[in-house]
Amino acid sequence: MTRVSAFSSPLLLGFEDIERALERLSKGAADGYPPYNIERLARTGDRPEVLRIVLAVAGFGEDDLAITVDQRELTITGQQSDDDGREYLYRGIAARQFRKSFVLAEGIEVLGANLDDGLLSIDLTRPEVAAAARRIAIGRKSPADLETEASS
């Protein structure tokens, strides 16, 4: 059975990456832990516009957190270990682990991360690229010439 998607139109060429990104997003959208915000910090002077992801990771230290970027997917993982040396009379704060993923658009770069007062901030930016239109020259080649070029 053939799968039909919104990107299967013959007019949408090269959007397969977007379709795969949407599939990855739908798989991880259900988990609400840890809570997070996404902020836009306006351009100031020589600093470009910044997107900031802020995750509430109270109880996690720098050694408990890992941030990776692989194939335009930003992944933040947190893993706390149980302290076997403690005896709890009541335990309402569990040692949790999490994995939160964000799909990054083409060209988005991670500037850095900061952990302060239980909030993990990750700054992202998109370097500005000057938009330029260009004219495409029309040549006169036969279909046989095009096949020869493609095979070499």
N, C-alpha and C positions, 0 to 999 in steps of 0.2 A: 504494500500500500504506500503510495507516495504521500509525503507530508507536505501540506500547503501552509505557507506562512505569509505574513504581510510583506516579506521581502522577496517573494517569488515572482514578482512582476518583472517582465523583461526590460522595463525601463529603469530598474534599480540595479545597476551593475556594480559589483564590488562591495556590496553591503553585508557579505557573509560574516565578517568580523563583528558587526553590530548585532546581528542575529545571535551569534554565539555569546556575546556579552550579555544580552538580555536573558538568555537561558541561564547563565551563571548567576545573574542577579536574582532570578526567580527562585533558585534553589536555596539561597541564603537569606531571603527576605523575611522568613518567618521568625527567626530568633531575635528577640529584643534585648538580649544581654550581651555586652553592657550597653546601657543607654548612651547615646551620642548626639552631638550637634554638628552641623556643618555651617560655617560662617564664611561670609565674603568680606575680606578686608580691602578697602578701597586703595587704589594706587596713591602713593605719596612720594613726591619728589623723584628720587631715582629708583625707588622700589616699585616693582610691578604689582598688579592686583594679586592677592593671595587668597587661596581657599584654605580654610583651617578646619580640620576634623578634630573634634574634642570628644574623647571617650572618658566616661566616669569609671575609673579603675581603682577605687579605694581598696586598700589592702594589698595591692600589687606593688612590688618594688621594680627597679630597673632590670634586675636579674630575672624577674618572673615574666617579663614581656619581650616579645620579638616582633620586629616589623620588617617585612620583606616585600619586594616588588618583583613579580615574575610575569612576563608576558602581559603587561599593562594591567595586572591585578595587584592591588595593594592589600596585603593581608596582615592583620594584627592578631597575634596569639598571646594568650596569657595563661600561665599555669602556676598555681600555688601548690606547695607541698604541705602535707599535714605535719605538724610538729608532734612527734610521738612522745616527747618529753613532758607534754602538758596533760593534766588531768582536768577534764571539764565537768563541772557540776551541771551546767546548762550550755548548750552550744546552739546559738542562733545565727552565727556567722560561719557559713560553710566555706571550706577551701574549694573554690570553683576554678574551672578552666573555661576558656572561650576561644572562639575563632571568628573574627569579623573580617569580611572581605568587601572591597570597593573596586569596581571596574573603572579604570582611568581612561579618559579620552586620549586619543593620539596627541603626543606632544606634551602632556602633563608631566611635570618633574616634581619629585619630592625634595623640598628644601631642607627639611630636618624635622626632628621631634623633640619634645620637651615634656618631662613629667614633673608636675608641681601640685602639691596639695591634693593628690588623688585624681588629678585630671591629666590625661595624656593628650597633648596637642601635636598634631602632625600638619605641617604647612606644605602646601602644594602651589605650584605656579605653572602658567603656560607662557613660555617665551613668545613675545609678539613677533609675528611674521608679516612682513609687508605683503599685502594682497597685490597681485599683478596679473593683468590679463595679457594673453599672448595670442598672436595670430598664427594659425596653422596653415602652412603652405599646402597647396593641392598639386600633386604631381600626376604624371601620366604613366602608369605602369599597368601592365596586363596582369590578370590573375596568376599566370604562370610565373611571372617575375616575383610576385609576392610569396608564392609557395617556395621558390628557390631561396629567398632571403630568410624565411622562417626556418627552413631545414638546416641552414648553415650556422 
